[in-house]
Amino acid sequence: MGRKAKIEYSQKIEIVENCIEGKTTANYESVRLGIHKSSIDAWITNYKSMGKTGLLPTSNRKIYAEKTKISAVQDYLEGLGSYREICEKYKIRSIQRLKEWVKRYTSHEPIKTSEIREVRIMTKGRKTTVEERVKIVQYCIEHANNYMQTSDQYDVSYNQVYMWCKKYEENGLEGLVDRRGRTKQESEMTQAEKLRLENRLLQAEIRNKEMEISLLKKIQEIERGRF
């Protein structure tokens, strides 16, 4: 049996984003790369819940707080989401690990008393202003493109956050302007208003770039430590 292919961090990001955008599928990529489809599914789950940092290599097993385990198991048993959705919500890196927690609880391990938090799964978006969209994209950029966290923070759908970020990447501030509707069009913003919003987004990009440089240094340190 051949050696398992090593997939670089940047390549994982490209594959996951292409899968989310519908440009490719997990099945196709698993065959192309010679890896199991479940691995790519796990990348997608981690990316949705933690952003790009969810695809960083880990040198040891992540430890989860007892409260997180209890809440995740309770949510699953109450039908508040699938294994994958629960993992995305609580930033659990492995579906198998959640299955183990559920199995232990339903078998013999008692669950400690804890408050069950109300869960609201948002399937529809809401109307927003260009100012709000700028704030949302700014927050998402500053938090390593964590779309799930951003959608929770601003009470919008995951898809809205994802599409706004992509439109901004492709067209800048103009990509966030909505020209529909009968009220004053957002395209009629003054030059000063546009410059103010563009400056906010630019500052977010600068901060994100600084974080990416820091992350890359950490990745290099981890990779050097493996050899």
Secondary structure, 3 states (H helix, E strand, C coil): CCCCCCCCHHHHHHHHHHHHCCCCCHHHHHHHHCCCHHHHHHHHHHHHHHHHHHHCCCCCCCCCCHHHHHHHHHHHHCCCCCHHHHHHHHCCCCHHHHHHHHHHHHHCCCCCCCCCCCCCCCCCCCCCCHHHHHHHHHHHHHCCCCHHHHHHHHCCCHHHHHHHHHHHHHHHHHHHCCCCCCCCCHHHCCHHHHHHHHHHHHHHHHHHHHHHHHHHHHHHHHHHHCC
